[in-house]
Amino acid sequence: MVHSSTSDVTGISKAAARKPPLWLLLAVTCAGQFLVVLDVAVVNVALPAMRADLGMSAVGLQWVVNAYTLTFAGFMLLGGRAGDLFGRKRMFVVGLALFTAASLAGGLAQAPWQLLAARAVQGMGAAVLAPSTLTLLTASVPEGPARGRAIGTWAAVGAGGGAAGGLIGGVLTDALSWRWVLLINVPIGALVLIAAIVWLTESRAGDRRRLDVPGAVLVTGGLALLAYGIVQTESEGWGAAAALIPLLLGFVLLAAFLLVEAKTKAPLMPLKLFALRSVSAANTAMLVTGAAMFGSWYFLSLYTQNVLGYTPIEAGLSMVPHSIAIVVGAKLAPRLVARTGPKTVAITGITMAAVGYLWQSGMPVDGVYARDILGPGVLMMLGAGLATTPLVTVATGGVEASEAGLVSGLVNTSRTMGGSLGLSILSTVAAARIGGGEGPEALTAGYAAAFRAGTFMLFGAALLALLVLPRTPKARTEQTAAAS
């Protein structure tokens, strides 16, 4: 017995000695998060060039974005659970390797279907990688101010990846080719992969239960069908069978997903987690906020190029202040949370974003940069940066270590799933307003309508946060007792 205890202590000491310093852990995990978020936005500026080179339709362009985000959202819960069971470092490495290989395939695509297939596989790799980036941090840093700062850095880097996508995509498209918005991931992914193998230490929680693959397939298929049905309403109308059938099938698959989760012994998404007010409220707010905010980069890229006549690099440069604003917001958030609490900061950030969206919805055909892009863009991105950190803090606070990866995956899923479905909805709103027009006036009216719809979403999210978001996350046992 004594020998066993001594061995255990020695093993713990060796593990502690191998544990990398926090700054190194932050650097590697944030680099992974930067890549997966970057690829949500980096293709936006390159969409016109992709369409011209591969002969893609307007709907096909939307699926360049959605093929990535739907598989990203649909398989992220599976990726989070896999990290808990099989090791967060292992899943980080596997996800990054798959993401990097798919980036290479997408950059070499010669037909639209090849590009869309590569983007879907990229999303699967990102779904395995992304939850581990957050869980490796939350598992290494105890709850309190230090974890808040670590999450703030993670959120800032992730937000910076989304924000920098426009500039990076514009520079690569103008200087080289649209293909490099994907090929650039290959050397960077390889370097991060080597760093992860060398420096990260393994972390896992829970027993080796089987993964809920049927649940992942059902939720991904359901979301994809919902998005496809919404997109079909652009050309077929809401009453057409081409739109109603996929919408109905999508709801059926999501209902089947909930049924599977309620009955299986090892669910992908334990429904009991939603009895925790912190988890359910923060994820709902994240979903609605993501539904509105995700489309901003997409529509701004189209507005600056198709209406104002910006080149890809000019469009990217025009959004550099947006990038700075979202990073500043994410870095300010932990300090504000320490003073006023996560609920106040989240509501403030979402409301700021809503006001920025309302301002942006007044965009004219002859837009002036300072008034019609810079001002509203900085306001809505500063708000988005402020809102993310407190919502993540509330969602992940107080959960058991064995569920950390799952909850981290759920947070990312809510944001990405909301963004994907939100883009489909806002694109439908824009297309309905544009009608058959192709001139600057019609396009501007459509883009403005999308921002108006996003404004309503964000004010709704702020009201939701005011009514249901807890001021501080409680431990799971306390919340469960309160719920019962």
Secondary structure by P-SEA (a helix, b strand, c coil): caaaaaaaaaaaaaaaaacccaaaaaaaaaaaaaaaaaaacccccaaaaaaaaccccaaaaaaaaaaaaaaaaaaaaaaaaaaacccaaaaaaaaaaaaaaaaaaaaacccaaaaaaaaaaaaaaaaacaaaaaaaaaaaccccaaaaaaaaaaaaaaaaaaaaaaaaaaaaaaaccccccccccaaaaaaaaaaaaccbbbbbbccccccaaaaaaaaaaaaaaaaaaaaaaacccccccccaaaaaaaaaaaaaaaaaaaccccccccccccccaaaaaaaaaaaaaaacccaaaaaaaaaacccccccaaaaaaaaaaaaaaaaaaaaaaaaaaacccaaaaaaaaaaaaaaaaaaaaacccccccccccaaaaaaaaaaaaaacaaaaaaaaccccccaaaaaaaaaaaaaaaaaaaaaaaaaaaaaaaacccccaaaaaaaaaaaaaaaaaaaaaaaaaaacccccccccaaaaaaaac
